[in-house]
Amino acid sequence: MKFILRFLLLFFSLTVILSANNIIDIDKKVKQAQKEKKAIMFFFHIPRCPYCKSMIDENFHDKTILALIKENFILVDIYTANTKNVVLKRFKGSSKKFAQHIGATAYPATLFMDSNGKVFYKAIGYRNIHEYINEIKYITTNSYKKMELDEFIIKMEIEND
């Protein structure tokens, strides 16, 4: 009898631990963002997507990009083919359904969420290193509130001449 009870206790403990590891808790990320005064940066990608792979291999190994992300954002990497569930406010569902829920309509996608849990900018599609740096600076300088990305890039080019 004791053996059965120990086995059941171990089984349920492992189930709880495994299910806890199977959840991406965005609510916790929002609290962390509030505490650190940062925005949340989501990177969504799917299997067998050459553009997703290129962005991961190029952009997420670039020292400038990594420094900008570390300084300004809480990064959440979401591989939509995994079995993890995502929790955000009243939403609870698969990674893929979460991507659809917040507007990642194609892949790769980078979405930015403020510390109140509101998505404020979406970058859908592949970006090379230079484009990604420009887009991240566009967000970090709050220029997205004042002008279009194209205007921002022209302004940066003029200032750098």
Backbone torsions as a table, in degrees:
resi	resn	phi	psi	omega
1	MET	NA	-44.7	179.0
2	LYS	-61.8	-38.7	178.6
3	PHE	-60.2	-44.0	-179.5
4	ILE	-64.5	-43.6	179.1
5	LEU	-63.4	-42.9	177.6
6	ARG	-63.1	-42.7	178.7
7	PHE	-61.1	-46.4	179.6
8	LEU	-63.4	-41.4	178.3
9	LEU	-62.3	-45.9	177.9
10	LEU	-62.3	-44.3	-179.4
11	PHE	-59.9	-48.5	-178.8
12	PHE	-68.7	-34.2	176.3
13	SER	-63.5	-45.6	178.3
14	LEU	-64.1	-38.5	178.8
15	THR	-61.6	-43.6	179.0
16	VAL	-64.9	-44.3	179.8
17	ILE	-63.0	-46.6	-179.4
18	LEU	-64.8	-40.2	179.8
19	SER	-69.4	-32.7	176.8
20	ALA	-65.6	-36.8	178.0
21	ASN	-75.9	-9.9	-176.9
22	ASN	-99.0	16.4	-177.8
23	ILE	-125.0	135.5	170.6
24	ILE	-102.9	107.5	-175.1
25	ASP	-93.1	95.5	-179.1
26	ILE	-70.0	-29.4	176.8
27	ASP	-57.1	-39.7	176.8
28	LYS	-66.3	-38.4	178.6
29	LYS	-65.0	-37.8	178.0
30	VAL	-63.2	-44.1	178.1
31	LYS	-62.5	-41.6	177.5
32	GLN	-62.7	-41.9	179.2
33	ALA	-62.9	-40.5	177.9
34	GLN	-63.4	-44.6	-178.8
35	LYS	-64.0	-42.0	-176.4
36	GLU	-91.3	-1.1	-179.0
37	LYS	55.8	50.8	179.3
38	LYS	-128.6	164.8	171.7
39	ALA	-94.3	167.6	176.4
40	ILE	-103.3	133.3	179.0
41	MET	-114.6	117.2	177.7
42	PHE	-98.9	135.4	170.5
43	PHE	-118.6	114.2	-179.6
44	PHE	-102.1	133.9	177.0
45	HIS	-148.1	162.1	-176.3
46	ILE	-129.8	163.8	178.1
47	PRO	-69.2	155.4	175.6
48	ARG	57.9	28.0	178.0
49	CYS	-107.4	107.6	-177.3
50	PRO	-63.8	-31.7	179.2
51	TYR	-70.6	-38.3	176.3
52	CYS	-62.0	-47.6	-179.7
53	LYS	-60.5	-42.2	179.0
54	SER	-62.1	-43.6	179.6
55	MET	-63.7	-41.2	179.0
56	ILE	-64.2	-48.8	-176.6
57	ASP	-66.8	-36.2	-176.9
58	GLU	-92.5	-63.6	-170.7
59	ASN	-67.7	-40.6	-176.1
60	PHE	-87.1	14.3	170.1
61	HIS	-121.3	0.9	179.7
62	ASP	-83.8	126.7	-175.5
63	LYS	-62.4	-38.0	179.9
64	THR	-65.2	-46.5	179.5
65	ILE	-62.9	-46.4	-179.3
66	LEU	-61.2	-38.7	178.3
67	ALA	-66.2	-43.1	178.1
68	LEU	-61.8	-43.1	179.8
69	ILE	-64.6	-48.7	-177.8
70	LYS	-59.3	-40.0	-177.4
71	GLU	-72.7	-32.3	-168.4
72	ASN	-116.4	-15.5	-170.1
73	PHE	-137.8	159.1	164.5
74	ILE	-98.8	113.0	-176.3
75	LEU	-87.0	130.9	175.3
76	VAL	-123.6	112.3	-179.9
77	ASP	-92.5	119.4	-178.1
78	ILE	-120.8	110.2	175.2
79	TYR	-91.6	106.1	-168.1
80	THR	-70.4	-7.6	178.6
81	ALA	-89.6	-6.8	-178.5
82	ASN	-78.4	173.4	-175.1
83	THR	-96.7	8.5	-178.6
84	LYS	-71.0	143.6	172.6
85	ASN	-94.8	152.0	179.9
86	VAL	-115.6	139.8	178.1
87	VAL	-122.6	126.0	174.2
88	LEU	-149.5	114.8	-178.2
89	LYS	50.4	-115.9	-177.9
90	ARG	-91.0	-2.8	179.7
91	PHE	-87.7	134.1	169.5
92	LYS	-145.5	119.9	-179.3
93	GLY	-175.3	-172.2	-177.4
94	SER	-68.1	163.2	177.1
95	SER	-58.2	-41.0	-179.6
96	LYS	-65.1	-43.9	178.9
97	LYS	-66.7	-34.7	176.9
98	PHE	-64.2	-43.3	178.0
99	ALA	-56.6	-46.1	178.1
100	GLN	-64.0	-41.5	-177.2
101	HIS	-59.2	-39.9	-177.6
102	ILE	-99.9	3.7	170.4
103	GLY	104.1	16.1	173.6
104	ALA	-81.7	90.9	-171.6
105	THR	-86.4	-14.7	178.2
106	ALA	-152.7	169.8	-175.4
107	TYR	-128.7	148.2	-4.1
108	PRO	-70.0	158.8	178.7
109	ALA	-141.3	139.0	174.5
110	THR	-121.2	120.6	179.4
111	LEU	-120.2	146.1	-179.2
112	PHE	-117.2	133.5	-178.1
113	MET	-124.1	137.9	177.9
114	ASP	-78.2	177.3	-175.9
115	SER	-76.0	3.0	173.2
116	ASN	-101.6	0.7	178.4
117	GLY	87.9	19.5	-179.4
118	LYS	-108.4	127.6	177.0
119	VAL	-71.6	127.7	-178.1
120	PHE	-118.1	-9.3	178.5
121	TYR	-158.3	139.0	179.3
122	LYS	-126.5	131.8	174.8
123	ALA	-121.2	101.6	-176.5
124	ILE	-98.7	127.9	176.6
125	GLY	107.7	172.4	-177.3
126	TYR	-67.4	140.5	171.8
127	ARG	-132.6	132.0	173.6
128	ASN	-76.3	177.7	-175.7
129	ILE	-56.7	-49.8	-178.4
130	HIS	-60.9	-45.5	179.8
131	GLU	-64.0	-39.9	-178.4
132	TYR	-67.4	-41.5	176.8
133	ILE	-60.4	-46.5	178.6
134	ASN	-59.0	-43.6	-177.9
135	GLU	-68.0	-39.3	177.3
136	ILE	-64.7	-42.2	177.0
137	LYS	-64.6	-35.2	176.3
138	TYR	-58.3	-39.6	179.0
139	ILE	-76.2	-48.4	-173.6
140	THR	-66.2	-25.1	178.1
141	THR	-90.7	2.1	-176.8
142	ASN	61.6	19.2	179.6
143	SER	-66.9	-22.7	178.0
144	TYR	-61.6	-19.9	178.5
145	LYS	-80.6	-19.8	-171.7
146	LYS	-113.3	-25.6	-173.3
147	MET	-153.6	166.8	175.6
148	GLU	-77.1	159.5	-178.8
149	LEU	-58.9	-42.5	179.8
150	ASP	-58.2	-42.5	178.4
151	GLU	-63.3	-41.7	179.9
152	PHE	-61.4	-44.3	-179.4
153	ILE	-63.3	-43.3	177.7
154	ILE	-61.7	-44.5	179.0
155	LYS	-59.8	-43.2	178.9
156	MET	-64.5	-40.2	179.5
157	GLU	-64.6	-40.1	178.6
158	ILE	-65.2	-44.2	-179.5
159	GLU	-65.6	-30.2	-178.3
160	ASN	-85.1	-8.2	178.6
161	ASP	-80.3	NA	NA
